[in-house]
Amino acid sequence: MEVKRTNRSILPLVRICLCCCLCLLVASTRLHAQQPIKQYKVRDGKMYIELGKGIYPASLDSFIQQYKLQDLGLRGLVEKGLADSLKKHGWKVEKNNNELCIITKPFSAFGSFNNPADKIVFAGKNTGSYSALFPAVSSSVVFGINKFRNKYPFEVNDSVVTFFLKNNTRARQVMLAGSFNNWMPDVLSMIKTDSGWIAYVKLSPGKYWYKFVIDGNWNIDYDNQQNENDNRGNVNSVYYKTNTLFSLTGYIKARKVFVSGSFNNWQTKQLQMVPTSTGWILPIYLANGTHTYRFNADGNWFTDPNNNNRLPNEFNDFNSVVRIGKTHLFRLNGHTTASQVVLTGSFNGWRKYELVMNRTSTGWELPYVLGPGNYEYRFIVDGKEMEDPNNPLVVIGTDGKKNGYLVVEPNYTFHLKGYGNARSVYLAGDFNNWSPQGLPMKREGNDWAFSVNLSLGKHLYKFVVDGEWIKDPYNKLWEQNEFNTGNSIVWIEQ
């Protein structure tokens, strides 16, 4: 009887021991089945590397090889806590305990990580007829902003932009192609991270088009809300390398703040600023020239309190001013007894109250920043309008008045060959309101030449030789006009 009672009392203990052993075995199996922590991802404008201290040496070596991190000394960090090599390359140790180490590095200080200099593409002049359709700077692009969703805007360090493709981590290869590298799909490899792909491109301010080539398939950036059709059946993502930061301190309680200006025809709700901890900002690309602007906070308009450069407006108030580019000095000699002289032109919407000239000992002058283009202008002397008497280039404006004509940074030269005996030759076209005696061509031996700045696209023109209108005899491109005499055509692609 005693023996039976002993066996019965032992059986529950045996069952308990067996259960405990089974649990320990399952836990051990699960523990060994877990993948060691090893992550390389992009988040909040930073690169993150997370490594578990229990990572196997072979797994760590594979991770280092996969992302080409040989120069960072990750083995020394994981095994011995050494971080000198990391710090030399701009990385910061966020966490380093018995279980996990985390290091980070902002895009804006990419240093020599993964030899990014080898990946940088210097955007220069495009070559080829197709790439010529995508100039970074043109007179048709006055301003631009970036609009991303589901990810932060591309990080920028000086002129280097970090392009980021979110997800697609199962792709074998991703290439970046765009107007900045002649749309070549096999030149710029993107670097894989745990959260996507990145590539570094050196860009000057302007407008750029791009696509991702994912395992040979061309894709737009679906997280970029700025897309355009190139009129050849292709839709491309658009990125603006900005050169101006509108910043407004304060107004934290405002619901919405906008910036409006001459660059967007004063549209009131087009350019919404982004809230920050101290106010509002909006990075924007602006073409070279003089731009006026104001802020609008919840319907209230005001000038930029941090910008002392201002010009008067039509409401007996002021607009803030931002100037980008080279300065042209307008001069009017004489009229020293005048009370006021105002400069007005196509560059400022012909406003007659904005550009009051400065008096000098010999007349009047005003420095004014202009971007590339052709401009008409006139002076207003004590309320009386007049053309520039010292400028031989004159055009007839839409109001029938004579205006001075100014060419800034010409990009195309018209030539008329074989008229060496002509007394005078003028150039006329849609770029000078077809004024017949506004743009006198210069004699070059038996030929004539004149340079202007032409925007992208089609332009019509003719020559006026000793008073007679003729098409360009050496240009086979022309189209019929309302006088049944035809106009020559020139296409500007870059």
Secondary structure, DSSP 4 states (H G I P E B T S, - for coil): -HHHHHHHHHHHHHHHHHHHHHHHHHHHHHHHHSPPPEEEEEETTEEEEEEETT--HHHHHHHHHHHT-GGG-HHHHHHH---HHHHHTT-EEEEESSSEEEEEEEGGG-TTTT-GGGT--B-----STTGGG--SS-TT--EE---BSSSPPPEEETTEEEEEEES-TT-S-EEEEEGGGTT-TTS-BPEEETTEEEEEEE--SEEEEEEEEETTEEE--TTB--EEE-SSS-EEEEEEE--EEEEEE--TT-S-EEEEEGGGTT-TTSSBPEE-SSEEEEEEEE-SEEEEEEEEETTEEE--TT---EEE-TTSSEEEEEEES-EEEEEEE--TT-S-EEEEEGGGTT-SSSEEPEE-SSEEEEEEE--SEEEEEEEEETTEEE--TT-S-EEE-TTS-EEEEEEES--EEEEE-S-TT-S-EEEEETTTTT-TTSEEPEEETTEEEEEE---SEEEEEEEEETTEEE--TT---EE--TTSS-EEEEEE--
